[in-house]
Amino acid sequence: MLPEHVDLIRSLSAPTVHPAADRCAVAVTRPDFRADATVGQLWEVPLGGGPARLLTRGFRDTVPQYSPDGRILAFLRAEPEGKPQLAVVDARGGEPRILTGAPLGVAQFTFSPDGSRIAYTARVPEAGRYGSTEGVGAGSEDPRLIRDLNYRMNGVGYTGDQRLRLFVLDVPPLDAEPFVPARGRAAADEEHASDGAGEPDLGLPQARELTDGSVDHAEPRFSADGAWIYTVSRFDPAALDTLERRAVRTPVSGGESEALDLGTPDAASVEAIAEAPDGSGVYLIASSLGASGTDFIGRAAHLFWHTPANPTTVRLTAEGDDLGEAPDALQVADDGRALVLDRTRGIVRLLAFTPDGRREELTGTPFVVTGVDEAAGTVVLAAADADGPGELYRLTEGGALDRLTDANAPLREAAVPLAPVEFTGRSADGTDVHGWVVLPDGEGPHPTLLMIHGGPFAQYTGAWFDEAQVYAGAGYAVLMCNPRGAAGYGEAHARAIRGCMGSVDLEDVLGFLDSALAAFGELDADRLGILGGSYGGYLTAWTIAHDHRFKAAIVERGFLDPLSFIGSSDIGWFFPGEYTGWDPTAVEAQSPMACVGDVRTPTLVVHSEEDWRCPIEQAQRYYTALKLGGVDAELLIFPGENHELSRSGTPHHRRARFEHILRWFGEHV
């Protein structure tokens, strides 16, 4: 794969299965160089065979969902430079109708069980902020008075003045007159922004706001009887400086929201909630936060069954299970089973659970499942493997997966995928280190790149990965492993680096490298490079201060100084303290900035200007220290991008990033 192939990558959303189980719909999005944005449309895929059919032609149409009766398909539509709005279209086809004019866009939505209503969440700006008052730009807004620690978020901005609120609206007849008069959406948005809440009276369906805006509400789901809407929320405005997220329900008729009393600290941080079809209880995905309430490190997300009538809460998943890859993928099938995604040893598998704890593994190696839906006993999922970024599959009665789409055929035709070779190395203390080796074409020996993932509570998988494909396509062998601190290998493995970052994790990545060099004759031990982003940037910077065999390094969006991170990162008030501890001496012993003077490796430092997760000061100070120390170093800064540059940045920035990485390694490795 070459950098210019970025715009051939098709990403498939979670599918939505029609209630008749004869077809499904999916959003297919891709980076587009001409628009310099991500574009996408909805496709209908027959489940009995036959070609897919294009359903919509919007600029960016995403997250489709059929109504329970199958008559309507709802989705989010965003125009160029615009915010996503809720839209509906006749499921048989036709012209979509826009239902909302939310000035900051709609975040999530869900149908009521009878299909007559849609609940959605949207950020509502305070009056005078975020363009809600004509002529008042960002630089002219009133000052912000901050009293909380948890007051901003990477990719969102300040959160206290644009809370995520819960709305509900009645779905209008699709054959009604157009909802917005001729003066257009811009006027609707302007009037809506002027009062800061609700929907403008311009022919759009009148939405009712059900929450007061004091806290965020996310992941809306209706109760089985349609009387309540469940959400996930911080809930207590007086306790915003906590990681606790509660399961909350709000009456559709209006009134106070109430938090469910789960009765167990193991479910202190709720990620998703959905009620069983018969209303007998709710499934929740949640994790523990330890005694401190902020101990998130390596905590697996588990599935719980809560019966409000008792009330009781029972954990259904076992030790070793971890539903943290995509907890919002929780789906409840028509037969009452919960469908969830579990990450383990470099795959993400689909599991099914019943309230009494019966468990079924529906998929396994080599798939990385990213989304799922079910109707009338038919399960359809989106999943990636070594052949591409992902396709849709139908689960057959025999447990096999029947592929339904070939959306990434153009990418495979332009660049034949290079399949990862699964490999287990050995750390200095004898610990197994699991990962993959991606070899380029040719006999070798090949220059070799050791790539380190972020998180650190994340995992590399054996599925197609654009980074590995680009580097291997340029002639490099790519090594990817999951050292201690990573997800997918149990909590003890994930929590092993607490208070000792740069110890066993360093031994693991170097042990994997040495093991691979010994096992694969195609690797050139004299031409080594190393790179990583976020925590991977941390461990890259730490490694080159302690091991000088690498010809070049790339430190991207790095966590490089835990001390300054505390006051500058959106998660700085808890993240470094939980990982490194709070004692300054101990923190310094784990800080790449404290040992930057030992670096001799030529280093490219890459960062985004609007990164609030690992703020740009981390990169600026690290780069300056390298230069003052006489190290061959460059600083590459991307304007307008945040921490997600490599995954969702503008297409031309993503291409330029790859080109600079290849240039740097080409010059030095």
Buried (B, 14 or more C-beta within 10 A) or exposed (E): BBBEBBBBBBBBBBBBBBBEBBBBBBBBBBBBBEBEBBBBBBBBBBBEEEEBEEBBEBBBBBBBBBBBEBBBBBBBBBEEEBBBBBBBBBBEEEEBBBBBBBBBBBBBBBBBBEBEBBBBBBBBBBBBBBBBBEEBEEEEBEEEEEEEEBBBBBBBBBBBBBBBBBBBBEBBEBEEEEBBEEEEBEBBBBBBBEEBBBBBEBBBBEBBBBBEBBBBBBBBBBBBEBBBBBBBBBBEEEBBBBBBBBBBBBBBEEEEBEEBEBEBEBBBBBBBBBBBEEEBBBBBBBBBBBEEBBBBBBBBBBBBBBBBEEEEBBBBBEEEBBBBBBBBBBBBBEEBBBBBBBBBBBBBBBBBBBBEEEBEEBBEEBBBBBBBBBBEEBBBBBBBBBBBBBBBBBBEEEEEBEEBBBBBEBBBEEBEBBBBBBBEBBBEEEBEBBBBBBBBEEEBBBBBBBBBBBBBBBBBBBBBBBBBBBBBBBBBBBBBBBBBBBBBBBBEBBBBBBBBBBBBBBBBBBBBBBBBBEBBEBBBEEBBBBBBBBBBBBBBBBBBBEBEEBBBBBBBBBBBBBBBBBEBBBBBBBBBBBBBBEEEEBBBBBBBBBBBBEBBBBBBBBBBEBBBBBBBBBBBBBBBBBBEEEBBBBBBBBEEBBBBBBEBBBBBBBBBBBBBBBEBBEEBB
